């Protein structure tokens, strides 16, 4: 399992969520098998997103799509503050206790 972790500041969470829900990067068509949206309990102006993929190349392709088509250019959501931080991680162990 590969996870694309994204963190960024937002100036309007409700507007950002509408943009996220409109799915401009086609999550399902891009290989996302599940995702989580989180906010730090002490900072409602930050968002953390984790997109899970079965294949590393799908995660890398999604990151490229986000950088070139969603986070930059004329279609960039006005609710984003600055450029998001993003990285791809590989799950090496998971347990449910």
HUCORRA-V207489 format. One record per residue. N is the residue number from 1. RES is the residue in one letter. SS is DSSP state (H for helix, E for strand, C for the rest). OMEGA is omega in degrees with one decimal (* if undefined). D_FIRST is the distance of its C-alpha to the first C-alpha in whole Angstrom. Layout:
# HUCORRA-V207489
[[N:RES:SS:OMEGA:D_FIRST] [N:RES:SS:OMEGA:D_FIRST]]
This chain:
# HUCORRA-V207489
[[1:X:C:177.2:0] [2:X:E:-178.1:4] [3:X:E:172.0:7] [4:X:E:179.5:10] [5:X:E:-177.5:13] [6:X:E:175.0:16] [7:X:E:176.3:19] [8:X:E:177.0:23] [9:X:E:175.8:26] [10:X:E:178.8:28] [11:X:C:179.0:31] [12:X:C:-175.0:31] [13:X:H:-178.1:28] [14:X:H:177.9:30] [15:X:H:178.2:30] [16:X:H:-177.6:27] [17:X:H:176.5:25] [18:X:H:178.4:27] [19:X:H:178.3:26] [20:X:H:-178.3:22] [21:X:H:177.8:23] [22:X:C:171.5:25] [23:X:C:-176.8:22] [24:X:C:-179.6:23] [25:X:C:178.2:20] [26:X:C:-176.3:19] [27:X:C:-177.1:16] [28:X:H:179.8:16] [29:X:H:-179.4:17] [30:X:H:175.7:15] [31:X:C:177.7:12] [32:X:E:179.5:11] [33:X:E:173.9:10] [34:X:E:176.9:11] [35:X:E:175.2:12] [36:X:E:173.5:14] [37:X:E:-177.5:18] [38:X:E:172.2:19] [39:X:C:175.5:23] [40:X:C:-177.7:24] [41:X:C:-178.7:27] [42:X:C:-178.8:29] [43:X:C:-177.3:29] [44:X:C:179.3:29] [45:X:C:176.3:29] [46:X:E:179.5:25] [47:X:E:174.3:22] [48:X:E:-179.8:18] [49:X:E:173.9:16] [50:X:E:178.2:12] [51:X:E:-177.6:10] [52:X:E:-179.2:7] [53:X:E:173.3:6] [54:X:C:-175.3:5] [55:X:C:179.6:7] [56:X:H:-177.4:8] [57:X:H:175.8:11] [58:X:H:177.5:11] [59:X:H:179.6:10] [60:X:H:178.0:13] [61:X:H:178.3:15] [62:X:H:178.9:15] [63:X:H:177.7:16] [64:X:H:177.7:19] [65:X:H:179.9:20] [66:X:H:-178.2:20] [67:X:H:-173.0:22] [68:X:H:-175.3:24] [69:X:H:-173.9:25] [70:X:H:-174.5:24] [71:X:C:179.8:25] [72:X:C:177.7:28] [73:X:C:-174.2:31] [74:X:C:-179.6:33] [75:X:C:-177.8:30] [76:X:C:178.9:29] [77:X:C:179.6:29] [78:X:C:-177.7:32] [79:X:C:177.5:30] [80:X:E:173.2:28] [81:X:E:179.6:29] [82:X:E:178.6:29] [83:X:E:178.0:25] [84:X:E:169.4:22] [85:X:E:-178.4:20] [86:X:E:175.4:17] [87:X:E:177.1:14] [88:X:E:177.9:10] [89:X:E:176.8:9] [90:X:E:177.2:6] [91:X:C:179.2:6] [92:X:C:175.6:8] [93:X:C:174.4:10] [94:X:C:178.6:10] [95:X:C:171.8:14] [96:X:C:-178.9:16] [97:X:C:*:19]]
